[in-house]
């Protein structure tokens, strides 16, 4: 549920008209959506704000039985990115809405890419959260890295996986502490040493 004036916070925008509350963000997003050159039925789109999402800037949820969608915008992402950058998130989610309402499904494939290009939207939403973990290739000259926020299998069992570019081994680093590991046993030890800072 959107909070109102009691929840006003400054955003990183220099724009004095930038939304300062969740209600203002929803109103501005609706108005902005109407200016995007995309054949999507905006009457079938509802809008919401999430304060719980930690990693995704937005989401488009399809309600098949109603043939409608909800675009959920992440307040923390807006606060981090500012209005000018956040409009890309809105265009991105509108492309998902168009796909859902036109085809009953949506992804990030070629159809999505073509429509995203047409409205100058990114294929993937920008990151706004600082990753807790980072995978880094161990081969000299390979700059591959991958950010992670959770202890997925690639984090817990790095010896079972390889670099996404060159196929070499990688090391996992806990960003806050600098603790590093390359094996499942190393992960267990690091987790124990990191303790409550995990």
Protein Blocks (a to p, Z undefined) as FASTA:
>chain_A
ZZdfklgccdfbfblkbcfbfklmmmmmmmmmmmpccdddfklpccdddfkbmkbgbdcd
ddfknopadddddfklmmmnommlmmmmmmmmmmmmmmmmmnopacfbfklmmmmmmnop
afbdcdfbdcfbdcddfbehiacdcddfbdcfklmmmmlpccfklopacddddfknopac
fbfklmmmmmmmnmmmZZ
